[in-house]
């Protein structure tokens, strides 16, 4: 079963957005997206908080996350996180199907 990890990176003076820019331009984002077991790696910007960035990170299973954490790329992520002095909040989920009675609220 997939595991979804929401990571909220928060900084000051646009640091979180600078972090995303460097992650993207350095090729780290593309590298992570191509790792075995990665199903999603996307950044979002909350409309009401310009100092926070949300990363939605989805992995095939815990083993894929563990492999990712053991790679040198994690050291680069930590280095950039420290460079931009970002704090983090993390939420972890296992997705499930939307109940049938909620389907009527979804517009396709």
C-alpha positions as CSV (number, residue, x, y, z in Angstrom):
1,X,0.0,0.0,0.0
2,X,1.3,3.5,-0.9
3,X,2.4,5.9,1.7
4,X,1.8,9.7,1.3
5,X,4.0,12.1,3.2
6,X,3.1,15.8,3.4
7,X,6.1,17.9,4.3
8,X,5.6,21.6,5.1
9,X,8.8,23.6,4.8
10,X,8.6,27.0,6.5
11,X,11.2,29.8,6.5
12,X,11.6,33.5,6.3
13,X,12.0,36.1,3.5
14,X,11.0,33.6,0.7
15,X,13.5,31.0,1.8
16,X,11.1,28.0,1.3
17,X,10.5,29.1,-2.3
18,X,14.2,29.5,-2.9
19,X,14.7,26.0,-1.5
20,X,12.2,24.6,-4.1
21,X,13.9,26.6,-6.9
22,X,17.3,25.2,-6.0
23,X,15.9,21.6,-5.6
24,X,14.4,21.9,-9.0
25,X,17.2,23.6,-10.9
26,X,19.9,21.3,-9.4
27,X,18.1,18.2,-10.8
28,X,17.4,16.8,-7.3
29,X,13.6,16.8,-7.9
30,X,13.9,14.9,-11.2
31,X,16.3,12.4,-9.6
32,X,13.9,11.7,-6.8
33,X,10.9,11.4,-9.1
34,X,12.8,8.7,-11.0
35,X,13.8,6.7,-7.9
36,X,12.3,3.2,-7.8
37,X,9.1,3.3,-5.7
38,X,8.5,7.0,-6.0
39,X,4.9,7.7,-7.2
40,X,4.7,11.5,-6.6
41,X,6.9,14.4,-5.7
42,X,5.3,17.8,-6.1
43,X,5.5,21.1,-4.4
44,X,2.6,23.4,-3.7
45,X,2.3,26.9,-2.4
46,X,-0.4,27.7,0.2
47,X,-2.4,30.7,-0.8
48,X,-2.5,32.1,2.7
49,X,1.1,31.5,3.8
50,X,3.8,32.8,1.4
51,X,6.6,31.5,3.7
52,X,5.5,27.8,3.5
53,X,5.9,25.2,0.8
54,X,4.0,21.9,0.8
55,X,5.7,18.9,-0.6
56,X,3.4,15.9,-1.4
57,X,5.7,12.9,-1.6
58,X,4.1,9.4,-2.3
59,X,6.0,6.1,-2.2
60,X,5.1,2.6,-3.1
61,X,5.9,1.3,0.4
62,X,8.1,1.8,3.5
63,X,11.0,-0.1,1.8
64,X,11.0,2.5,-1.0
65,X,11.1,5.3,1.6
66,X,13.9,3.6,3.4
67,X,15.9,3.2,0.2
68,X,15.4,6.9,-0.5
69,X,16.6,7.9,3.0
70,X,19.7,5.8,2.6
71,X,20.8,7.5,-0.7
72,X,23.3,10.4,-0.9
73,X,20.5,12.6,-2.3
74,X,19.1,12.9,1.3
75,X,22.4,14.5,2.4
76,X,21.9,17.1,-0.4
77,X,18.3,17.7,0.8
78,X,19.4,18.2,4.4
79,X,22.2,20.5,3.2
80,X,19.7,22.7,1.3
81,X,17.2,22.6,4.1
82,X,19.9,23.9,6.5
83,X,21.2,26.5,4.0
84,X,17.7,28.0,3.8
85,X,17.1,27.5,7.6
86,X,13.8,25.8,7.1
87,X,11.6,24.2,9.8
88,X,9.4,21.3,8.9
89,X,6.1,19.7,9.9
90,X,5.4,16.2,8.6
91,X,2.1,14.3,8.1
92,X,2.0,10.7,6.9
93,X,-1.0,8.9,5.4
94,X,-2.0,5.7,3.7
95,X,-4.5,6.6,1.0
96,X,-7.8,4.7,0.8
97,X,-10.7,4.8,-1.7
98,X,-13.3,7.5,-1.4
99,X,-16.5,6.1,0.0
100,X,-19.3,5.7,-2.5
101,X,-21.6,8.0,-0.5
102,X,-18.9,10.8,-0.9
103,X,-18.6,10.3,-4.7
104,X,-21.7,12.5,-5.4
105,X,-19.7,15.5,-4.2
106,X,-16.9,15.0,-6.8
107,X,-17.2,16.8,-10.1
108,X,-15.4,15.1,-12.9
